[in-house]
Each structure stands twice: as structure tokens, then as C-alpha cells.
């Protein structure tokens, strides 16, 4: 019974979020400054689409740097 209420609460939350977004779009189509401000504030909570790629590139750069450092230490200084 508890899972039913949790599922119902989740479904209602999703419906509320969708209705909120629809209202925001209608508000923005009227060129309201408030809607643009609300959209800008909501975008602060949106996930960064390039975050995962940036983390992967940083990890690869660290790995390359570590390999170059190991190669430099393994050579004879003659």
C-alpha cells in the first residue's frame, strides 16, 4: 500500500512539473520579462550537457600527463 502512495505522489509530481513547464512556455510566448527571468533561474538547476564529456577529457589529459611523466623518469639522463 505504501508503494502505491509513493507511485501516486511521483506521478502527481511529474504532472505538476509538466503543467508548470507548459504554463512557463505560454507565459514566455507573450514576451513577459518575468517568464524569461524564471526560465533563466530554472536553467541554473538543469544538468550541464557537456559535464560528462569535460570530465572524461580531463581524466584522459591526466592519464596522458602521467604517462609522459613516467617516460621521462625512465630514461637515462645521458
Number of C-alpha atoms within 10 A of each C-alpha: 5 7 8 9 10 11 11 12 12 12 12 12 12 12 12 12 12 12 12 12 13 12 13 17 15 13 15 17 11 9 11 13 11 12 18 16 12 13 15 11 11 10 11 9 8 8 8 10 8 8 10 10 11 11 11 11 12 12 12 12 12 12 12 12 12 12 12 12 11 11 10 11 10 9 8 6 6 3
